[in-house]
């Protein structure tokens, strides 16, 4: 991990399948040029607030980390983010700040423990270019309140970006 501090100018970092249990704040906060990161298939239990330093991030992959139950509100700084994949984790909620990521074009949140969505995230469907947003997001237990809103805004009562969640 100490060597990762030297990755200051890295644009792409792939740390997937390394059995990592944590990401060191002091190292990741130095990755200010980062545009894509894959931290999938590890043993991570959290995504640290230091990820807010990744203002140029365009793609975030955090799949198959069952110990992760939340992501920090610091994701609000990811204003260039286009791809957000957080599948098969213990994710129980999304921060409302995800709804402000207006450049998102590909969202996948399958196989999590999501029970509800913040209104700001649901409002991603009402964006003028929502047809460019490739969703991978449908809940098997999607509550009528969510289903109605999503159907009105997307034209699809089962948008495919929340598979295997317990939305209410």
Backbone as a ProteinNet text record, in pm:
[ID]
protein_1_A
[PRIMARY]
XXXXXXXXXXXXXXXXXXXXXXXXXXXXXXXXXXXXXXXXXXXXXXXXXXXXXXXXXXXXXXXXXXXXXXXXXXXXXXXXXXXXXXXXXXXXXXXXXXXXXXXXXXXXXXXXXXXXXXXXXXXXXXXXXXXXXXXXXXXXXXXXXXXXXXXXXXXXXXXXXXXXXXXX
[TERTIARY]
79.9	0	83.9	200.9	283.9	324.2	352.4	392.1	279.2	155.6	43.8	41.6	108.8	117.4	186.9	271.4	345.9	260	138	50.4	-23.6	38.3	-25.2	-82.6	-16.1	-61.8	-137.8	-166.8	-238.2	-378.7	-418.8	-554.9	-642.4	-582.6	-653.6	-586.5	-665.6	-611.9	-705.3	-648	-723.5	-669.5	-747.1	-709.6	-801.8	-872	-968	-896.6	-967.5	-923	-789.1	-772.8	-648.4	-668	-787.4	-819.3	-791.7	-806.7	-787.1	-897.2	-859.6	-956.9	-986.5	-899.9	-922.1	-842.4	-878.4	-806.8	-748.9	-618.7	-556.5	-589.9	-651.5	-691.7	-577.9	-461.8	-350.2	-303.8	-316.7	-275.6	-383.1	-508.1	-611.4	-645.5	-624.3	-651.8	-550	-437.5	-335.5	-364.7	-461.2	-489.3	-583.6	-547.2	-636.1	-656.1	-573.3	-587.4	-668.5	-711.7	-778.6	-906.8	-920.5	-1040.3	-1118.6	-1052.4	-1121.5	-1054.9	-1138.7	-1087.1	-1177.3	-1113.8	-1186.3	-1135.4	-1223	-1188.7	-1277.7	-1323.2	-1412.6	-1339.9	-1421.5	-1375.3	-1262.1	-1285.7	-1194.4	-1272.3	-1215	-1281.6	-1304.2	-1328.9	-1347.2	-1472.9	-1464.9	-1581.7	-1630.8	-1554.3	-1597	-1528.1	-1590.1	-1530.4	-1504	-1376.9	-1345.9	-1387.2	-1408.8	-1443.5	-1336.8	-1214.2	-1103.7	-1127.3	-1223.2	-1252	-1304.7	-1341.7	-1385.8	-1276.9	-1153	-1041.4	-1040.1	-1121.1	-1121.5	-1217.1	-1195.9	-1286.9	-1294.2	-1195.2	-1194.4	-1245.8	-1293.5	-1335.4	-1450.5	-1435.4	-1538.8	-1602	-1527.2	-1579.1	-1539.9	-1639.8	-1618	-1679.5	-1595.1	-1638.8	-1607.5	-1710.7	-1695.3	-1790.9	-1767.5	-1855.1	-1798.2	-1887.2	-1847.3	-1758.4	-1802	-1741.9	-1856.1	-1893.6	-2013.1	-2009	-1891.6	-1881.3	-1915.4	-1925.9	-1957.6	-2108.4	-2147.6	-2289.6	-2330.9	-2231.4	-2263.3	-2146.6	-2178.7	-2073.6	-2085.6	-1974.7	-1979.1	-2044	-2094.4	-2152.2	-2045.9	-1919.6	-1809.8	-1814.2	-1896.2	-1909.2	-1964.5	-2017.5	-2070.3	-1963	-1838	-1729.2	-1701.2	-1762.3	-1738.7	-1827.7	-1817.6	-1908.3	-1890.3	-1779.6	-1756.9	-1795.2	-1844.5	-1872.2	-1976.3	-1942.8	-2033	-2077.6	-1988.8	-2017.1	-2009.4	-2117.4	-2123.8	-2173	-2083.4	-2119.4	-2087.4	-2192	-2177.5	-2273.4	-2227.8	-2310.3	-2262.4	-2358.5	-2327.5	-2242.9	-2292	-2230.4	-2337.4	-2308.2	-2407.6	-2473.8	-2465.2	-2516.3	-2663.1	-2691.2	-2828.2	-2892.3	-2810.4	-2862.8	-2764.1	-2817.3	-2734.7	-2742.6	-2631.6	-2642.4	-2719.1	-2793.8	-2872.1	-2782.6	-2656.3	-2561.5	-2544.7	-2573.8	-2564.9	-2659.5	-2770.6	-2866	-2812.6	-2704.3	-2645.3	-2540.1	-2514.1	-2412.2	-2475.7	-2491	-2568.5	-2503.7	-2378.1	-2312.4	-2320.7	-2388.8	-2401.3	-2468.8	-2408.3	-2469.3	-2488.4	-2426.4	-2435.3	-2432.7	-2545.2	-2557.8	-2598.9	-2526.1	-2560.9	-2548.5	-2661.5	-2666.8	-2736.6	-2705.7	-2772	-2718.1	-2804.2	-2763.4	-2718.5	-2779.9	-2747.9	-2863.3	-2855.5	-2960.8	-3037.4	-3047.7	-3117.3	-3265.1	-3316.3	-3455.9	-3535.1	-3467.8	-3532.3	-3429.1	-3477.5	-3390.1	-3419.5	-3316.4	-3342.4	-3414.6	-3503.2	-3574.3	-3479	-3363.4	-3266.6	-3216.6	-3205.3	-3161.5	-3274.5	-3395.5	-3511.2	-3524.9	-3493.1	-3504.5	-3404.2	-3306.8	-3217.2	-3298.6	-3413	-3500	-3565.3	-3578.6	-3649.1	-3555.7	-3428.9	-3334	-3370.6	-3340.1	-3373.2	-3312.3	-3196.3	-3129.3	-3135.5	-3244.8	-3252.5	-3243.2	-3282.1	-3274.1	-3128.9	-3033.6	-2892.6	-2838.9	-2917.9	-2874.6	-2905.5	-2803.1	-2819.9	-2835.3	-2954.4	-2982.8	-2960.5	-2915.4	-2911.8	-2961.3	-3095.6	-3151	-3299.2	-3338	-3478	-3485	-3579.1	-3596.1	-3710.1	-3688.9	-3794.5	-3909.3	-3880	-3984.2	-4004.5	-3997.2	-4011.5	-4150.6	-4153.7	-4281.5	-4355	-4487.2	-4566.4	-4525.2	-4488.8	-4451.5	-4329.5	-4229.9	-4112.1	-4148.6	-4227.1	-4260.8	-4335.2	-4432	-4508.1	-4418.4	-4333.3	-4244.5	-4149.9	-4090.1	-3995.2	-4063.6	-4186.9	-4258.8	-4291.5	-4336.4	-4368	-4245.5	-4133.2	-4014.1	-3932.1	-3943.6	-3860.9	-3942.8	-4075.4	-4157	-4140.5	-4078.2	-4051.3	-4074.9	-4172.7	-4202.3	-4095.8	-4009.9	-3902.6	-3768.4	-3721.3	-3592.7	-3485.5	-3396	-3306.3	-3178.6	-3182.1	-3057.2	-3063.8	-3164.3	-3176.9	-3216.1	-3171	-3205.5	-3162.7	-3245	-3214.7	-3190	-3272.9	-3273.6	-3410	-3431.8	-3558.6	-3621.5	-3636.5	-3690.1	-3833.2	-3860.2	-3996.5	-4041.7
-121.2	0	127.2	127.1	246	285.6	188.9	217	281.4	258.8	314.8	466.9	527.2	672.9	728.6	647.6	693.7	693.6	648.5	642.4	774.3	883.3	1015.6	1050.1	1010.6	1046.5	934.8	829	716.1	758.6	718.1	744.5	620.6	503.2	376.3	292.1	243.8	156.4	37.1	-80.7	-204.9	-282.2	-284.7	-355.6	-474.6	-517.3	-625.5	-758.6	-844.6	-981.3	-985.5	-900.4	-896	-925.8	-964.5	-994.2	-876.1	-754.9	-634.9	-624.4	-584.2	-564.8	-417.2	-330.6	-186.6	-111.8	14.6	106.3	215.7	237.2	337.2	480.7	554.8	693.5	778.5	769.2	856.6	830.7	708.9	678	720.4	680	707.5	855	930.4	1074	1142.7	1077.6	1134.2	1104.3	1017.8	977.2	1076.8	1200.6	1305.6	1302.9	1231.9	1222.6	1100	1021.2	894.6	912.7	833.2	836.3	705.5	596	467.4	381.7	319.7	227.6	106.3	-8.7	-133.4	-193.9	-196.9	-257	-378.5	-441.2	-557	-680.5	-772.9	-904.9	-897.7	-819	-810.5	-841.4	-809.7	-829.8	-696	-594.7	-460.1	-452.7	-373.3	-352.6	-208.4	-122.9	16.9	82.8	191.3	279.7	408.4	444.9	559.6	694.6	790.9	927.2	988.8	941.2	996.4	983.5	900.6	887.7	1018.8	1110.6	1242	1316.9	1274.1	1337	1299.6	1203.6	1155.3	1237.2	1365.2	1454.9	1426.9	1359.2	1330.7	1190.4	1119.8	980.8	969.2	875.4	850	712.9	615.9	479.1	423.4	371.8	313.1	174.3	72.6	-66.3	-119.5	-160.7	-211.4	-329.7	-435.7	-552.5	-661	-744	-863.4	-832.3	-735.4	-702.1	-705.4	-824.3	-835.5	-756.4	-716.4	-640.8	-494.1	-443.2	-300.9	-280.8	-196.9	-171.3	-29.9	55.8	193	251.1	358.7	436.1	578.4	649.5	780.9	889.6	989.8	1105.6	1180.2	1151.9	1215.7	1186.7	1091.1	1062.7	1183.6	1279	1400.5	1473.6	1451.1	1517.5	1449.5	1334.9	1260.2	1315.1	1440.7	1505.2	1458.2	1391.8	1338.2	1191.4	1132.4	988.4	949.9	848.1	795	653.9	575.5	434.2	411.1	357.1	323.8	180.6	89.2	-51.5	-92.4	-119.6	-169.1	-287.4	-404.1	-525.1	-626.2	-701.1	-812	-768	-664.2	-617	-624.1	-572.6	-563.7	-427.3	-353.4	-216.8	-211.4	-130.9	-118.3	14.3	111.1	243.4	313.4	406.1	493.5	633.5	706.2	845.6	927	1021.8	1104.5	1176.6	1195.5	1264.5	1194.7	1065.8	994	1057.5	1110	1174.2	1299.1	1355.7	1475.9	1442.7	1315.4	1274.8	1272	1387.6	1405.4	1346.7	1306.6	1248.7	1096.6	1036.8	891	839.6	739.1	675.7	526.1	469.7	326.1	301.9	256.2	230.2	85.8	13	-125.3	-147.5	-181.7	-201	-332.6	-437.4	-566.1	-644	-725.6	-818.4	-754	-643.3	-576.1	-592.6	-524.8	-530.7	-399	-330.2	-201.8	-220.2	-134.2	-141.7	-23.8	86.6	205.5	288.1	381.5	470.6	614.6	696.6	838.9	900.9	996.4	1062.1	1119.1	1166.9	1225.3	1121.3	996.6	889.1	852.8	845.2	817.3	926.1	1049.8	1161.4	1154.8	1066.8	1047.4	1011.6	946.4	907.5	1026.4	1136.4	1250.3	1345.3	1311.3	1395.9	1399.7	1509.2	1519.8	1408.6	1358.8	1256.2	1120.1	1092.6	965.9	844.8	860.3	747	708	794.7	761.1	690.3	685.5	620.1	471.8	391.2	246.8	194.8	156.4	109.8	-40.2	-78.6	-220.2	-220.9	-214.9	-174.4	-213.6	-336.4	-370.5	-448.5	-414	-484.9	-583.5	-702.8	-804	-766.5	-694.9	-654	-503.1	-449.5	-305.5	-260.9	-169.3	-121.6	-40.7	-36.3	36.7	182.4	244.3	385.6	405.8	321.6	329.9	289.2	183.7	131.3	235.1	304.2	405.4	519.2	567.4	678	636.1	518.5	472.1	448.6	396.1	372.5	503.9	603	733.6	798	786.4	857	780.2	647.1	570.1	499.6	489.7	414.9	264.9	223.1	82.1	54.7	-28.4	-54.9	-140.7	-199.8	-281.2	-241.2	-120.4	-79.3	-175.6	-218.6	-328.9	-294.2	-196.5	-171.2	-199.2	-270.5	-307.1	-453.1	-543	-683.7	-736.7	-823.1	-892.6	-798.9	-699.2	-613.7	-630.1	-561.6	-571.2	-436	-365.3	-229.4	-226.9	-124.7	-106	34.9
0	0	0	63.8	67	-75	-159.5	-296.6	-377	-340.2	-415.3	-410.1	-313.4	-307.1	-430.5	-493.2	-610.3	-736.8	-729.3	-845.8	-867.2	-831.5	-834.5	-971.3	-1078.8	-1213.2	-1282.7	-1212.2	-1272.6	-1313.2	-1433	-1480.6	-1467.8	-1477.7	-1466.3	-1358.8	-1263.5	-1160	-1146.1	-1160.7	-1147.4	-1028.1	-922.3	-800.6	-775.7	-878.9	-862.1	-836	-762.8	-732.8	-660	-559.6	-482.4	-334.4	-294.5	-155.5	-61.6	-114.7	-33.7	71.1	190.8	298.3	322.1	271.2	286.3	180.1	165.1	76.8	165.6	160.8	249.3	208.1	297.8	271.1	216.7	281.2	243.6	100.4	53.8	-83.6	-183	-158.1	-258.1	-271	-166.1	-176.9	-267.7	-295.2	-384.4	-531.4	-559.6	-697.5	-765.2	-770.1	-820.3	-971.1	-1045	-1190.5	-1233.3	-1138	-1165.4	-1246.2	-1352.1	-1435.8	-1428.5	-1396.9	-1387.8	-1281.3	-1197.9	-1097	-1088.3	-1070.5	-1050.1	-920.3	-819.9	-690.6	-664	-769.2	-759.1	-705.8	-655.9	-612.8	-510.4	-406.6	-294.1	-166.8	-54.2	74.4	143.5	65	118.5	204	310.2	395.7	389.4	322.4	309.4	190.4	147.6	48.3	125.7	144	230.3	171.1	258.8	216.9	128	138.9	60	-89.9	-132.1	-275.5	-332.9	-248.2	-293	-369	-354.2	-425.8	-574.3	-613.1	-751	-837.7	-846.2	-918.3	-1067.7	-1124.5	-1268.6	-1300.6	-1199.9	-1218.1	-1317.6	-1412.1	-1512.4	-1497.2	-1440.6	-1425.7	-1290	-1217	-1084.7	-1082.7	-1061	-1053.8	-914.8	-844.7	-708.8	-691.6	-766.2	-764.1	-673.4	-621.3	-546.3	-426.2	-348	-218.8	-116.6	-69.3	15.3	145.3	190.2	314.9	302.2	180.2	160.6	173.5	269.3	292.2	251.4	226.3	185.5	106	35.3	-29.3	24.1	32.8	98.4	13.2	81.4	13.6	-66.7	-40.8	-113.3	-262.8	-304.9	-448.3	-522.2	-451.5	-514.1	-595.2	-562.4	-636.4	-770.1	-795.1	-919.3	-1031.4	-1059.5	-1154.9	-1298.9	-1329.8	-1464.5	-1476.2	-1367.8	-1365.6	-1469.9	-1548.7	-1651.2	-1617.9	-1555.2	-1526.7	-1376.4	-1319.4	-1177.1	-1165	-1129.8	-1112.1	-969.3	-893.4	-757	-745.4	-784.9	-788.1	-684.8	-630.6	-540	-421.2	-355.1	-231.2	-122.9	-7.2	99.1	102.2	-9.2	-17.1	24.5	128	177.7	140.8	101.8	65.7	-26	-102.9	-186.4	-129.7	-129.7	-85	-189.1	-143.7	-236.5	-336.6	-302.6	-391.1	-525	-532.5	-659.7	-761.3	-716.6	-805.8	-873.8	-822.4	-881.7	-987.6	-1009.2	-1106.9	-1245.3	-1303.4	-1426	-1551.5	-1544	-1660.8	-1664.6	-1569.1	-1566.7	-1693.1	-1754	-1871.2	-1849.9	-1745.3	-1722.2	-1572.1	-1517.5	-1374.6	-1355.5	-1271.6	-1241.9	-1091.5	-1028.5	-883.9	-850.7	-922.5	-905.7	-786.3	-727.2	-623.3	-494	-457.1	-332	-234.1	-122	-21.5	-14.8	-128	-132.2	-99.3	-13.2	25.1	-30.6	-54	-106.5	-183	-259.8	-335.8	-297.6	-284.7	-258.6	-378.7	-355.2	-465.9	-570.1	-526.3	-619.1	-720	-676.2	-766.2	-861.5	-810.1	-895.7	-1002.1	-964.4	-1058.8	-1173	-1165.9	-1280.5	-1404.4	-1382.6	-1493.5	-1561.6	-1492	-1549.8	-1622.8	-1627.9	-1701.2	-1848.6	-1916.1	-2059	-2143.8	-2105.8	-2186.1	-2118.9	-2048.9	-1974.8	-2066.9	-2193.8	-2285.5	-2312.6	-2278.2	-2292.8	-2169.1	-2062.2	-1939.3	-1949.4	-1961.2	-1969.5	-1827.5	-1794.4	-1659.2	-1649.8	-1537	-1501.5	-1357.4	-1338.4	-1208.5	-1190.8	-1158.3	-1128.3	-999.1	-914	-788.4	-797.1	-746.7	-748.9	-657.5	-550.5	-457	-463.1	-581.8	-601.8	-556.4	-463.6	-410.5	-515.7	-503.4	-600.9	-610.8	-498.8	-504.1	-592.9	-579.8	-665.7	-807.9	-819.6	-951.8	-1034.3	-971.3	-1042.9	-1089.9	-1001.7	-1036.9	-1148.8	-1134.4	-1235.2	-1369.1	-1364.5	-1488.7	-1558	-1480	-1537.6	-1600.2	-1531.4	-1575.4	-1677.5	-1679.3	-1773	-1879.5	-1858.1	-1952	-1933.1	-1824.6	-1799.2	-1651.5	-1618.1	-1478.3	-1412.1	-1490.9	-1434.5	-1494.5	-1462.9	-1516.7	-1468.4	-1555.1	-1523.9	-1448.9	-1354.1	-1285.3	-1136.1	-1090.9	-949.6	-930.6	-1012.8	-998	-862.7	-807.4	-682.5	-564.8	-549.3	-432.7	-365.4	-257	-183.8	-170.1	-280.2	-275.9	-226.1	-147.6	-96	-122.6
[MASK]
++++++++++++++++++++++++++++++++++++++++++++++++++++++++++++++++++++++++++++++++++++++++++++++++++++++++++++++++++++++++++++++++++++++++++++++++++++++++++++++++++++++++

